[in-house]
Amino acid sequence: RVDRRQRQMCIRDRLKPVYILASLLPDEERFGLIQQIKRAVVSISLSISEGAVRRTKKDFSHFLDMAIGSFFEVDSCIYVGLELDFINQVQADPFLSETTELVKMTLSSQNNLK
């Protein structure tokens, strides 16, 4: 359990900057991309937290799958922001790299459940 909680905290801490990235988007995206990014980031943390307290490895793995889907949702939103020139590549790259690393970490955790 301690290992799971440490991973959860690590992921939450590393997601804070992605949440902040949403503030770089224009105000007219307040109810579009900004909210979508924020929901996806929160969903990652919630899925991992909920999965961590499940009784079976299969259940936990399912919630990690949902978190991975939300990581890709964040990536997609960042790419949309790039395509629409709301953010530039220099702003996006650290977040894209970070989400890639977090997906790898989550997949590793999932593989350790098997």
Backbone torsions as a table, in degrees:
resi	resn	phi	psi	omega
1	ARG	NA	-39.2	-179.4
2	VAL	-61.6	-42.3	-179.9
3	ASP	-60.5	-42.3	178.9
4	ARG	-62.9	-44.6	-179.5
5	ARG	-64.7	-38.8	177.5
6	GLN	-62.8	-42.8	177.6
7	ARG	-62.8	-42.9	179.2
8	GLN	-59.1	-46.7	-179.1
9	MET	-63.8	-41.3	179.1
10	CYS	-60.6	-46.7	-179.0
11	ILE	-65.2	-44.9	178.6
12	ARG	-59.0	-45.7	-179.7
13	ASP	-62.2	-39.4	-177.7
14	ARG	-77.2	-14.0	178.7
15	LEU	-89.2	-17.8	-178.4
16	LYS	-53.3	-45.7	179.6
17	PRO	-61.9	-31.9	178.4
18	VAL	-65.9	-39.7	177.2
19	TYR	-61.3	-41.5	179.4
20	ILE	-66.7	-33.8	178.6
21	LEU	-54.2	-34.8	-179.3
22	ALA	-57.6	-29.3	-179.2
23	SER	-71.1	-14.4	177.6
24	LEU	-79.0	-15.7	-178.3
25	LEU	-76.9	154.2	-178.0
26	PRO	-65.1	153.0	-178.0
27	ASP	-56.2	-33.0	-178.5
28	GLU	-66.3	-12.3	176.7
29	GLU	-94.2	9.3	-177.4
30	ARG	-53.8	-38.8	-178.9
31	PHE	-103.1	9.9	178.7
32	GLY	-115.3	-107.0	-176.0
33	LEU	-60.3	-39.9	-177.5
34	ILE	-59.1	-50.7	-179.6
35	GLN	-66.0	-35.7	179.9
36	GLN	-65.4	-44.1	178.0
37	ILE	-62.0	-46.9	-178.6
38	LYS	-62.7	-42.9	178.2
39	ARG	-63.1	-42.6	-178.7
40	ALA	-65.3	-40.5	179.7
41	VAL	-64.5	-44.5	178.6
42	VAL	-65.2	-38.5	179.7
43	SER	-60.8	-36.7	178.2
44	ILE	-58.7	-53.1	-178.3
45	SER	-62.2	-43.6	-179.1
46	LEU	-65.8	-40.9	179.6
47	SER	-63.1	-44.0	180.0
48	ILE	-66.4	-41.9	179.4
49	SER	-63.4	-46.3	180.0
50	GLU	-64.7	-42.2	179.3
51	GLY	-63.7	-34.6	-177.0
52	ALA	-64.0	-24.8	-178.6
53	VAL	-98.3	1.8	176.8
54	ARG	-71.0	155.5	-173.2
55	ARG	-81.8	-24.4	-176.9
56	THR	-115.7	155.0	176.3
57	LYS	-64.3	-35.6	179.5
58	LYS	-62.0	-43.9	178.0
59	ASP	-63.0	-45.2	-179.9
60	PHE	-61.1	-42.2	179.4
61	SER	-60.4	-39.0	178.5
62	HIS	-61.0	-43.8	-179.8
63	PHE	-69.9	-31.9	174.2
64	LEU	-66.2	-36.3	174.4
65	ASP	-59.5	-42.6	179.2
66	MET	-65.0	-39.5	178.2
67	ALA	-63.3	-42.1	178.8
68	ILE	-61.4	-41.3	176.1
69	GLY	-59.3	-39.6	179.1
70	SER	-69.9	-33.8	174.3
71	PHE	-58.8	-44.7	-179.5
72	PHE	-69.1	-29.2	175.2
73	GLU	-64.8	-42.8	176.7
74	VAL	-60.8	-47.9	178.4
75	ASP	-55.9	-45.7	-179.3
76	SER	-61.2	-41.6	178.3
77	CYS	-63.2	-39.9	178.4
78	ILE	-64.0	-42.5	177.9
79	TYR	-64.0	-37.0	176.3
80	VAL	-64.1	-43.6	177.0
81	GLY	-59.0	-37.3	175.9
82	LEU	-66.1	-48.2	-177.8
83	GLU	-60.7	-33.7	-178.6
84	LEU	-91.4	6.3	-180.0
85	ASP	59.8	30.6	174.4
86	PHE	-80.1	-31.2	175.9
87	ILE	-134.7	160.9	178.4
88	ASN	-106.4	171.7	-176.4
89	GLN	-60.4	-38.0	179.7
90	VAL	-62.7	-38.9	177.5
91	GLN	-71.5	-37.0	-174.1
92	ALA	-78.8	-37.6	-172.3
93	ASP	-52.4	-46.9	-179.7
94	PRO	-60.6	-36.1	-179.0
95	PHE	-72.9	-39.5	177.7
96	LEU	-65.2	-40.4	176.7
97	SER	-63.9	-42.3	-178.9
98	GLU	-64.3	-45.1	-179.9
99	THR	-66.1	-34.4	176.1
100	THR	-61.7	-45.0	178.7
101	GLU	-63.9	-40.6	-179.5
102	LEU	-68.4	-34.9	175.0
103	VAL	-63.7	-44.3	178.2
104	LYS	-59.5	-42.8	179.6
105	MET	-63.6	-41.7	-179.2
106	THR	-68.2	-41.4	176.8
107	LEU	-63.1	-38.2	177.3
108	SER	-62.8	-43.4	177.2
109	SER	-61.4	-41.3	-179.7
110	GLN	-65.4	-41.6	179.3
111	ASN	-65.8	-31.0	177.9
112	ASN	-70.0	-16.4	178.4
113	LEU	-78.0	-19.4	-175.5
114	LYS	-81.0	NA	NA
